[in-house]
């Protein structure tokens, strides 16, 4: 009721407020371990009374010994239903607390908060109880209990969220004749439409929402006991996800057997411990199937690149053959030890990273032998020797081209004590945060501590104890091009404005290139990079006549209004000749001979604001300190000249639109497929897929007619938008609607009638 309504409106208006009354039976159960059972507790859920749940599921953690608790009933205490004894027990407990408080006064919530909280099942009662306890007033023991109780409340809340998501999937599948549901209401598969609804409402990518919806369906039907444990606060959602993922490829009955074996201890194990237990149980439950699944998973191996903290990145191999990955890691370690023995400074983790990149880029330098060591042998004896004489690091045959020589493994060094900083999630492409797990078992968790010494004291850790006899080496040099032997048809530049597949795509503002701004640039597949990194890549590209230099002109708000290019030399796309060579100096990104290979940087995009054109900077801008190498002479002036011409055309088009009272369709095409100039403008305007939660680049997706071309929709900027393939298909779903209310502004309406609007992305200013 409105605050103050019951007292004649006294006091300042405070809006709406509610009060919550704790269930007395729940309070008795919490304090004494006795009391009426919770009649509303769902079948199969953990029992708050400490006994087995009706379906034999796990019991509520910590409730089996309530009778011997310091505030509970003594041995032989009255059982369930003995109300008088229960009330007497709680009164005795409250009297004891009253005596501690000095007697005659109220007992504060803080005095009972921790003791009651650890005995209440997650739900409204526990939430209300915790919300009434001031954290600052709790004792040390109460703080720990309250923190753990809030964790259980969070698990309960996420279980409720997943239950709602499961219903979205089930109802969507029931409406779709191509999917449908089983007799128990379970959807045959997760509909894309359901995942899209979840993505919009929960602010997830389509991939993450699909995984979240799949987990919801699994915990609601296939792994109901795990879902009940989550609802009961026995495990958190991360552990529930691990169980679902590990058993996902098993037959349902086998999955439930594995679940029954790991679930009782899952809440007491770290995620690394639980993952290892799941792997053992899955193999034991189906040895032959485990081997087949291993082979199938290896066929889906891939190498992923994703941004890391502080403008760094992770390059990792996933789903690699375990034995080959371990062998590759052993070789990388051997090379790193050889570098260390030859006097290289830095820890072994740094040297391993430098060795891996040097092998992949082909820039690993010759490693001199250690002082006093024979020239043909690695220092350290047999322990540091790789598999054979042909595998000596730094030798003439140490080439990364063969599959057995490629380094593999997870992101992060298993021999490091630093955990991976990323949450456990798969990576579909560039859209979703990368996989990894902070609690993943490392070497020190896989083996007992030797000689009862301190944890982490293992032979490999001694690598970092070697005295540094030299400075830390620089990272391998950035190659200016990809050699002709590694170029193929996919490396030829497409004619629709996209960068060549696999090459670097760099964006930065004109001011950053000129050295008068420290603003970040952007590197495709990575994201924001520092001004120094952006200018360094632009410097490499400036020596390659094959690099495309694109100019995007923006308004004062950062929205694209025109796209143009700096003219490039003719003959830049001719196939490389086998006898062509890179001229001297190309290692620094300058002087790449035509046909010497494919340049590493496929496209540089400069953003130039209209303000810069109307108020140009000084003729000779002075570069900021540490912002990277100087741009080539004349490049900045060429960019401004091209931008002024394109901005003039854009202003004329805007004037025509204003005269027409909307879009004048000056750039419209009578054909279904838009011309390259229009397609490139739409990609620059939208930047990403026009679903509000999707980050897929617009140039990679489809150029969609919002009003279908067959229904009279124009091939014009007012009726075109970039959509990834998934959301392009979703747009044509009969229960979904997409409107472009103004050029670049898109409104989606879901089957539930909720609307979400996407506006044009902005370029960094």
N, C-alpha and C positions, 0 to 999 in steps of 0.2 A: 504494500500500500504506500501511497505518497508519504514521505516523511513529514511529521507534524500534523497529519490528518486526524490523529486520535487525540490530540491535546489542544484542539482549537487553533491549530496553525501556528503555535508558538515557535519561535526560532526562525532562522533563515531557511529558505527553500533549498532542499537538497536532492530533489528528483525522486526517483523510485528507490526503495530499499526493501529488503526481505530479511526475515529471520528464519533460522533453521533449528529444529528441535531434534536432538539425538534420540534414536530409538533406545528405550530403556533396556530392552532385552539385549541389544548389541553392546550396551555399556556394561551390563552384568557379565556377558561373555568375555568382554575385553579385560575386565578386572579380575574375574574369578575362574575363567575357563568353563563356566557353567551357564545355563540359561536356555531359553527356547531356541531351537534351530531356526535358521533363516529359511522361511518357506519359499521365498522368492529366488533363492539361489538356483541357477540353471543346472539342469542335469548334465553331468560330465564336468562341471566346474569344480575347482578346488574347494573343499569344505572349510568354512571358517572355524569350525569347532575342533579341528585338529584330527578328526577321524577321516576314514576314506570317504571320498565323494560317492554319490549314488551310483555312478558308472564305473567306479574303481579307479578314477583319475588320481592325480597327486593330491596330497593333503596340504593344508595351509602351512607354510614354513614357520617354524618357531612356535606352533601352537600345541605340539604334543607334550610339552613339559610345563604347561601353564600351571598345573596343579602344584608343582614344586617351586613356583616363582616366589620371590621375596614379597610380592604384594598379592599373590593369589591364595588359593585355599591350601591349607596344610594337608599332609597325607591323610587320606580317608575323608576328604571333603565331600560335601553332598554332591550328588550327580545332577544331571539334567532334570528339571522339573521340580526340584526341591526348592521352591521359591523362598521359604522362610530362611533356610540355611544360607541361601545365596545372598539374600538381603542382609543377614547378620554378618556374613563375611565381608561384604562391601562396606558395611558400617564400621566394622572393626578396622578395616584398612584406612578409611577416611579419618577415624578417630586417631589412628597412629600418626597420620600426616598432620592432623590438627595439633597434636601434642608437639610435633617438631616445629610447628609454626608459632608456638607460644600459647595456643589455646584461645578460645573465645572469638576468633576471627574467621573470615572466609578462607577457604583453601584456594589459592590461585590456580589458574589453568596451567601455568608454567610448571607447577609442582607435579602435575599428573600427566602432562603432555606426552613425554616420551614413554612412560609406562603404559598408558592407554593406547598410544598410537601403534606400538609394535604388536598389539593383540587385536586390533581392528582389521577386518578384511577390507581390501581396497574398495572404495565406492563412495557414495555421498556422505555416509557417517564419518569415515576417516578423513575425507576432504574437509568437511565442516570442522572437525576436531582440530586438524592441523592449521586451518585458517584462523582459528581462534587463539592459537598459541603464539605469543610474541617471541620471535627467534632470539632476540637480544636477552630475554629473561631466562632462557633455559640453561641448565647446568651442562657440563661437558658431555655426560652420558646421554642426556636428553637431546642434545644437538645431533649426535650421530644417529640416534634412533629416528628423529624427525627427518633427517636427510634421507635415510633409507626408506622411510614411509612415504615421503614425497616421490621417490623413485617408483614405489609400488603403485601409487596413484597414477603416475605417468603411464605405467604399463597398462593399467586398467583403462585409462582414457584412450590410449592408442588401440586397445582391443575393441573398444566401442566404435572408434573411428573406422577401423578395418571392417567391423561388422556392417556399418553403413555402406562402405565402399563395396563390400561383397553383394549387398542388396542392389546397388546400382548396376553391377555387372549382371546379376541374375535377371533383373527386370528388363535390361536392355537386350539380353540374349533371348528372353521369352518373346519379345516383340519382333525379333529377327527370324524369319523363316529359314534362313540359311545356317543358323546357329542352334537356337533352342536350348532347352534345359532337360535334365534327367528327371526321373520320378521323385527324387528328393529335392528338386528345385535347383540343383547345381548346374551352372552354365556349362555347356559342352566345351567351350573355350572362351577366353576373355575377349569381348568385342572391342574393336578399335574405337568405336563410338563411346563406349563406357570409359575407356582409358582417357579419351579426350575430355570428357566431362570432368573426370577427376583431375586431370592436368590443369584445366582452367580454374577450378574451384580451389585446389590445394597449392596452386602456383608451382607446378612441377613441369619438367619437360615431358614430352610424349613417352619417351622411353622409360623414364623413372615412374611415371604414372602407370604405365603398363605393368611394370614389375611390382608396383605397390598393389595394384588391383589383383594381379595373379597371387600375391601373397595373401591378400584378403580372402580370396576364394579357397586357397589351400587350407587356411586356418579355420575356415567356417565349415568345411566338409571333409576333405581328405585327412587333414591332421587336426581333428577337433580337439584332441587332448592337449596339443601344443597351444591351440587357441585358448583353451580353458586355463592353462597355466599362465598365459600372458594376462588374461582377464583377472586371475587371482593374484597377480603381482609376484609370482614365483620366478618368472624370467622376464627379461625385457625384450623389446622388439628386435634388437640385434641378434639375440640368441634364437628367437623364434625364426628369424630369417635364415640363420645358419642351418637350422634343422630342416626347414623347407627346401633350401637349395641343395643340401646334401642328399636328400631323399627324393628329389624331384624326378629323377630318371628311373626310379624303382617302381615295380608294380605296387599297387595300393596296399595289399596285405603285407608285403615285405617292408614297405615304408613304415607301416604302423608297428611292425615288430622292432625295427630300428628305433623308432620314436619311443616305444615303451622301455627300451633298454637305456637310452641316454637321458630321458626326461627327468627321472628322479634326482639326478645330480647336476642337471644343467644349470640351475640357479646358483650353485656353489662353485662353478668353474669359470675361469676366464674364457674369453672367446677363443683364445688359442688352444686351451685345454679341451674345450668343447669341440672345436674343429677336428683336433686329433682323434678324440673319442668317436666322432661321427665317421671319420675316414676308416677307422678300424672296424666299426660295426657294419658299415656299408660293404666293405670287402668281405667280412666274415659271413654276412647274410647272403651274398650272391657273388662268390669268387669268379665264376666264369663271366658273369655279366660285368663285373668290375673291369676285367681285362678288355672286353669288347668296348665298354664305355671309354676306357683309356685311349684306345685306338681311334675311336670316333672323335673324341675331344682333341686329340693331337692333330686331326685333319682340319680342325678349326683354329689352329694356331695363328697368331698374328702379332705384329709389332705395333705398339701404340705410342703416341706422343701426346703429352698433355702438360699444361702449365703447372708449375710448382710455386712455392713461396719465394718472395723477393726476386721476381723477374728471372727465375730459373725454370727448368723444365725437367720432366722425367721421360726417358726413353726406355721402354720395357717390352720384353717378350712375354706373351701370355700363352698358356696352354702348350708350352713346349714339352717335348719328351723329357721327362725328369732326369734321366741318366745323362742325356746329352747336355742339358742345361747345367747340371752339376759339373760335368767335364769342362764345359766352356768357362764356368766360374773358376774352376781350378786353374785353367790356363791363364785367365786374366790375373788371378792372384800370383801365379808364378812370374808373369811379366812385371807386375807391380813390385814384387820382391827383388827382381833383377834391377829394376829402376832404383829401388831403395839402396841396394848394395852398391850401385855405381855412383852413389852420392846425391841422388835426388832428395830434396827436402819435402816435407809434408807427410801426413799420415797415410797409412796403407789404403784407406778408403778413397782418398783423393787420387792416389796413384792408380788404383783400380779403375776409377772413373776416366782418368786421362788415357789409360791403356785401352779401354773399351772404345772410346770415341776415336782414338788414333787408328785402331783396327778397322773400324767401320768406314772412316773417312779416307783411309789410306795415307794418313799423315804421321803414323807412328815413327819417330826417329830411331836411328840406330842406337842401341843401348851399349855403351862401353862396358867392358868387364870391370868388376870391382877391383880395387887396389890389391895387388898381390895374387889375384886369381888367374888361372890359365886363360888365355884369350878366347878359347872356344868353349868354355864351360861357364855356367852360371854360378855365382857365388852361393855358398851355403850347402853344397853337397847334394846328395840324391834327393833330399826332401824338396828342394827348390827346382828340380829338373822337370821340365814338361815331358810329354809322352815320348818324345824321341828327338834325335838330332835335327830332323827336318822342321821341328816345331819351335826351334830356338827363336825367342822374340828378337825382333830387330834384324833377323837374317834376311837374305835376299828372297827366300820363299815364304816369308811371313805375310801372306796375302789374305785379306778377309773375304775373297770371292767365293770360296767353297762353303757349302752349307754347314759342314762340321766345324768351321772356324768362327761362325757367327756367335758373338756373346749372347747369352740368354739369361733368363731368370726374371724375378719380379723386380719392380722398381724399388731401389734401396738395396744396400749391401747386407746380406745375411750375417756377415761378421761384424757389423756395426752394432753398437749399443743403442743407437738412436732409432726409434720406431718410425715406420712410415707415417706421414702426417695426414694421409687421406682416409676418409671413411670407406667401408667395404661396399663398393658399388662397381658394376660392370660399365664398360665404355662402349657404346654403339658406334660412335664416330667422334665428332668434335663437340657434340651437344651436351653431353652429360659428364658430371664430375667423374674422375677415374677410379679404378679399383684400388684396393689396398686395405690394410687392417692394422690398427695400432697394437692390437693384442696378438698379432700373428706370431706363431712360435719361432723364435730365433734359435741359433745354435745353442745358446746357453740354456734354453728351456728344453731342448731335446735330449740333453745328456746330464747326468748327475754331476754335481760339483766335485771336481777331483780333490781327493785328500781332505775333504771337509773344509776346503779353503773358501774364501769369499766368492760369492756368485759372480760370474763373468771372468774369472781368471782361467783362461784357456790358452792353449798353445798359440792359436792364431792372434790372440790379443797381444802377444809379445812383439808382433810386427811393428806396432806403433812405439815400442820402447827402444828401437834402434836409434843410436845417436844420429841426428841429422848432420850430414857432412857437406851439405850444399844448399843453395837457395831453392825455394819452391819453383818448380818449372812452370812455364806458361802452358796454357791449354793448347792443344793442337791447332795449327793455323786453319783458317777457314778456306777451303778450296774455292777457287773462283768459278769452276765449272765441273760438270759431270762428264767424265771421259767418254769418247765416242763408243767404246765397247759396251757401255751401260745405257746407251740411248737407243730407243726404238720408236715404233710408230706412235706410241702414247706420248712421246716427248715433243712431237711436232705441235706448234702453236695452233690452237683452234681459231677459227675465223669469226667467232661470235663474241669476241671481247673477253672471254674467260682466260685466266692464266693457264699455262700448260700444266697438265696434271703432274703433281709431285714436286713442282718447283715452288720457291718461296714467293709469297705474295705480301708485300710490305706497304703499309699506309702511314703517312706522316703529313703534318701540315707544312706549308711553305716556310713558315717561320722556324720550324724545327730544322729543316734542311739548311736554312740560311744561318743557323746557329744563334738566333736571337730569342729563342724560346726553349725552356727545358721541358716542355710538355711531352707526354709519352707518345710513342708511335704504336702501331699495331702490326703484329705478325700473324698471318693466317695459321690456324691450327694451334696457336699458342695464346694469342690475346695481347694485352698491353705489354710493351717493352719500353725501356728507357730511351731517352733522346740519343744517348751515346750509341746504343745498339741500333737504333733506327738509322742514324746517319752513317754508321759503319756499313750497314747493308746497302744503303744507297750509294756509298762510295764503291763497293764491289760492283753494283749494277751499272755504274756510270762507265766502266770500262768494257761493258759487253754491249755491242750494237744490237743484240737480239732482245734485250730487255725492253719491255713496253713501259712507257711513261704516260700514265693517265692523269688527267686533271679533273677534279670535281669542284665545281664552284658552288658555294653555299650562300644562303642568306644569313642574316645576323643571328638567327636562331640555330644555325648549323644544319638546316635542311637543304638537300641537294636541289639546285635549280638548273644545272647544266653539266654536261660531261664533254670533254674534248681530250685531245692527246698532243704531246709534243711529237712532231714528225720524226720517223725513224729512218735509218738508211735503207736503201733498196738492197735486195738480195739477202736480207737477214735470215730468212727462213729456209735457205737452200740446205740440202742434206749435208752433213759433215763428210769431209773426205778423210779416208784412212791415214793419208800421209801428212795431214795438216797438224801443226803443232802450236802450242801456246807460246807466244813470244815472251821474251824476258820481262819480268815484272808482273806477269799475270797472277802469280801467287798472292799478290796483294790486291787483286781485283782489278788491275789495270792492264790493258794491252792484250786482250783476248783476241787471238787471230780468228778470222772467219772460218767456220767449219772445224774448229778445234774441239768441239763438243757442244753440249748444251750448257748455257750459263746457269748458275745456281739460282739466281733471282729471276723469276719469270716476269714479275710486274711490280712497278713502283707506282703508288697512287699518292698524288699530292692534293691536299685540300686547300683551297684558297677562298677566303671569305670576300664578299662584295666590299666590305669595309677596307680590306687590304688594297683593293683595286682603286677605290676612291681616295684613300689616304695611304699612298705607298710609303714604305719605310725608306730610310736613307739609302743612297745609291750603293754604298759599300758597308753593309751591316757587319759589325764586329762579332765574331763567334763567341759564345759563352764559354767559360772555362770548362774543359773536360767534356764537351758535347760531341766529340767525334771529329773525323777529318773534314776538311773543307770540301764543298761541292765543286765540281768542275766549272771552269770559267764559262760563262754564258748560259748555263743551264737555268739559273734562277730567272734571268731576263726572258729566256724563251718561254718559261712556264707562265710568267705574268702576261706576256704578249698573247699566248694562246688563250689564257683565261679571259682577257678583256674581250676578245672577239666572240667567245662563247657566251659571256655574260650579256653582250649586246643583243645577241639573238634571243636569249632567254627573256630579257626585258621587253623586247618587241612582242613575244608570244604572250607575256603576262598582260600587256596592254590590250591585245586582241581579246583575251579572255574577259578582261574587265568590260570592254565594249559590248561583248556578247552576253554579259550577265551570268557568266559561268564558263564552262569550257568551250572554247571556240573550235575545237577539234582541228587545229591548224596542223598538228603532227599526226593526225589519224591516217591509217592506211586502209584501203579497201580490201586488202587481203586478210586471210585468217591469221597467218603468221606475221608477227610484227617485224619491221625492218631492224637491222642491227642498232641503229642510232636510238630508236625508241626502246628497244629491249635493254640497252645499256643504261638508259636514263632510269627506267623503272627499277632496275637492279640497284642503282646508286641511290634512288629515292627511298626504297624500302629497306635496303641493306640485308634484312633477314626475312624469313618466312612470315607472312602476315597473320599467323596465329599468335596471340599475345604471349604465349609461353614457349615459343619455338625459336631457337637460335641458329637454325640452319641457314647458311648464306643464300640470299635470294638468287644469285647467279647460278647456284648449283641446282635449284629447283625448277619448277614449271612456271611459265608466264601464263596466268589464268585470266580468261575473260569472266569478270564478275557476273555480268549478264551474258549468258551463252551467245556465241556468235550466231548460231542458228536461230536464236530468238530475237535477233536484231541488235545484239550488243556490238558496240564499235571496237575496233582495234585501235584504241586511243588510250592515253595516259589516264583518263578519267574512268576507264573500264578495265584496266589491266592491273594485276597485282602478282607479286611473287609468292608462290606457295610451294613448300616441299611436297614430295609425292604423296606422303601420308595425309597431309591436310588437304591436298588437292582432291584426293579420293573422298575424304570425309565431307568436303563441301558439297559433293553430289549426293550425299546420303539424304533420303527423303525426310528424315526427322531433324535435319540441320538446315540452317539458313545463314547465308553470308550476303551482306550488303556493303557497297562502297558509297557511303553517304556523301563523301567529297573526295577529290583526287588524293589517294594515299591514306584515307581514313576508312577502316573496315570494322564492321560490327557483326559479331557472331551471335547467333541465338541457338541454344542447346535444345535437345528434346524436352528438357524440363522447363523450358521457357526463360532461362536465365540468359542475360546478354553480357557480352564482353567486347570491348573496343580496343583496337590496335591503331596507333597513330604512327606516322612515319618516324623511323629512327633518325637520330641526329649524328652528325659527324663531329669528332672532337674539334673544339675551337682553340 
